[in-house]
Amino acid sequence: MGTTTPPVFIFVGHSNAGKTTFIERLVPELTRRGHRVATIKHAHHAVRLDTEGKDSWRYKQAGAALSMLVTTDALQLVADTGDAREPAQLARRFLGEADIVLAEGFSHAPGPKIEVLRRETGKPPRCGIGDGLIAIVTDCAGVYPELPHFALDDIVAMADFLLGRT
């Protein structure tokens, strides 16, 4: 577990606004620049993280606070969250090896937020400046004109912006 907290940026927006797609395109740009990128995704629904009956599942059922499955090329960690459910807390606890963390969702968590807002969704912004909003990725003109705006495909400029804030 890491002991330092890498910078965390939270991407927020309504469903189908393009958050995952934008982050998916941003990760290789940051990686190309030599940064180790970690991502955290907030799910509003139950997701099965472990397979019932398998060893790691059995360890968790026996009371282990953390259980890790390690293969030849990857690992999966299942851990109790307790009260640590905000991106910065999770990054500090588990992602200390990362240079930068991109979180998706977490619209109510504290931290710097970038809203992905597409005209096609027909919805107003999900967050405001008071919520930690620092930039907008959008095809809508006039939304929070006091904040930096990025086009939905402006990955290079967003990478520059985020790295300038780390």
C-alpha positions as CSV (number, residue, x, y, z in Angstrom):
1,M,0.0,0.0,0.0
2,G,1.3,3.4,-0.9
3,T,2.1,6.1,1.7
4,T,1.9,9.1,-0.6
5,T,-1.1,10.5,-2.3
6,P,-0.8,11.2,-6.0
7,P,-2.8,14.1,-7.4
8,V,-6.4,13.1,-8.0
9,F,-8.7,14.6,-10.6
10,I,-12.4,13.7,-10.6
11,F,-14.3,13.6,-13.9
12,V,-18.0,14.1,-13.4
13,G,-21.0,14.4,-15.7
14,H,-24.3,12.8,-16.5
15,S,-24.7,9.3,-17.9
16,N,-23.6,9.0,-21.5
17,A,-21.8,12.4,-21.4
18,G,-18.5,10.7,-22.5
19,K,-16.6,10.5,-19.2
20,T,-15.2,7.0,-19.7
21,T,-14.4,7.7,-23.3
22,F,-12.5,10.9,-22.5
23,I,-10.5,9.2,-19.7
24,E,-9.9,6.2,-21.9
25,R,-8.2,8.5,-24.4
26,L,-6.5,10.6,-21.8
27,V,-4.7,7.7,-20.1
28,P,-2.4,6.8,-23.1
29,E,-1.5,10.5,-23.6
30,L,-0.4,10.8,-20.0
31,T,1.4,7.4,-20.2
32,R,3.1,8.5,-23.4
33,R,4.5,11.4,-21.4
34,G,6.0,9.0,-18.9
35,H,3.4,9.1,-16.1
36,R,2.0,6.1,-14.2
37,V,-1.7,6.6,-14.4
38,A,-4.3,5.0,-12.1
39,T,-8.0,5.2,-12.4
40,I,-10.9,4.9,-10.0
41,K,-14.5,4.3,-11.1
42,H,-17.5,4.9,-8.9
43,A,-20.3,2.5,-9.5
44,H,-23.8,3.3,-8.3
45,H,-24.8,-0.4,-8.4
46,A,-23.6,-3.6,-6.9
47,V,-20.7,-5.3,-8.8
48,R,-19.3,-8.7,-8.0
49,L,-15.6,-8.2,-7.3
50,D,-14.7,-11.8,-6.4
51,T,-15.9,-15.3,-7.3
52,E,-17.7,-17.2,-4.6
53,G,-15.9,-20.3,-3.5
54,K,-12.5,-19.3,-4.9
55,D,-9.6,-18.9,-2.5
56,S,-9.5,-15.1,-2.3
57,W,-13.3,-15.0,-1.7
58,R,-12.8,-17.6,1.1
59,Y,-10.1,-15.5,2.7
60,K,-12.5,-12.4,2.7
61,Q,-15.3,-14.6,4.2
62,A,-12.9,-15.7,6.9
63,G,-12.3,-12.1,7.9
64,A,-9.3,-10.8,5.9
65,A,-9.5,-7.1,5.6
66,L,-7.7,-7.3,2.2
67,S,-7.3,-10.2,-0.2
68,M,-5.1,-10.1,-3.3
69,L,-5.1,-12.5,-6.2
70,V,-1.9,-12.3,-8.2
71,T,-1.5,-13.8,-11.7
72,T,1.6,-13.8,-14.0
73,D,0.6,-10.4,-15.4
74,A,-2.0,-8.7,-13.1
75,L,-3.5,-8.5,-9.7
76,Q,-6.9,-8.0,-8.2
77,L,-7.4,-6.5,-4.7
78,V,-10.6,-6.9,-2.8
79,A,-10.5,-4.8,0.4
80,D,-12.9,-3.5,3.0
81,T,-13.5,0.2,2.4
82,G,-14.7,1.3,5.8
83,D,-15.3,5.0,5.5
84,A,-12.5,5.5,2.9
85,R,-14.7,5.9,-0.2
86,E,-13.5,9.2,-1.6
87,P,-11.0,9.3,-4.4
88,A,-8.2,11.0,-2.4
89,Q,-8.6,8.5,0.5
90,L,-8.5,5.5,-1.9
91,A,-5.5,6.9,-3.8
92,R,-3.6,7.4,-0.6
93,R,-4.4,3.9,0.6
94,F,-3.9,1.9,-2.6
95,L,-2.4,3.9,-5.4
96,G,0.8,5.4,-4.0
97,E,2.8,4.1,-7.0
98,A,0.8,6.2,-9.4
99,D,1.9,9.7,-10.6
100,I,-1.7,10.8,-11.3
101,V,-5.1,9.4,-10.5
102,L,-8.2,10.0,-12.8
103,A,-11.4,9.2,-11.0
104,E,-14.8,8.9,-12.6
105,G,-18.0,9.8,-10.8
106,F,-17.7,10.8,-7.2
107,S,-19.6,14.1,-8.0
108,H,-20.2,14.6,-4.2
109,A,-16.6,13.9,-3.1
110,P,-14.2,16.7,-2.3
111,G,-11.5,17.4,-4.9
112,P,-10.8,19.1,-8.2
113,K,-13.4,18.2,-10.7
114,I,-13.6,18.3,-14.5
115,E,-17.2,18.1,-15.9
116,V,-17.8,16.3,-19.2
117,L,-20.9,18.0,-20.6
118,R,-22.3,17.2,-24.0
119,R,-25.2,19.1,-25.6
120,E,-26.7,15.7,-26.7
121,T,-27.5,14.7,-23.1
122,G,-29.8,17.8,-22.8
123,K,-28.9,18.2,-19.1
124,P,-27.4,21.1,-17.1
125,P,-24.0,20.8,-15.5
126,R,-23.9,18.3,-12.7
127,C,-21.5,20.3,-10.5
128,G,-20.7,24.0,-9.9
129,I,-17.6,25.9,-9.0
130,G,-18.4,25.5,-5.3
131,D,-18.2,21.7,-5.8
132,G,-14.6,22.0,-6.8
133,L,-15.2,22.3,-10.6
134,I,-11.9,23.5,-12.2
135,A,-12.6,22.9,-15.9
136,I,-15.3,21.9,-18.5
137,V,-15.0,19.4,-21.4
138,T,-17.9,20.3,-23.6
139,D,-19.5,21.1,-26.9
140,C,-21.8,23.7,-25.2
141,A,-20.8,27.4,-25.3
142,G,-21.4,29.7,-22.4
143,V,-21.3,27.2,-19.6
144,Y,-19.2,28.5,-16.7
145,P,-17.3,30.9,-19.0
146,E,-14.9,31.7,-16.1
147,L,-13.5,28.2,-16.2
148,P,-11.1,26.7,-18.8
149,H,-13.0,24.9,-21.6
150,F,-11.8,21.9,-23.6
151,A,-13.3,20.3,-26.7
152,L,-14.5,16.7,-26.3
153,D,-11.5,15.6,-28.4
154,D,-8.9,17.9,-26.9
155,I,-6.9,15.2,-25.0
156,V,-3.5,16.9,-25.4
157,A,-4.7,20.2,-24.0
158,M,-6.3,18.4,-21.1
159,A,-3.1,16.5,-20.3
160,D,-1.2,19.8,-20.3
161,F,-3.8,21.3,-18.0
162,L,-3.8,18.4,-15.5
163,L,0.0,18.1,-15.5
164,G,0.3,21.9,-14.9
165,R,-1.7,21.4,-11.7
166,T,0.4,18.6,-10.3
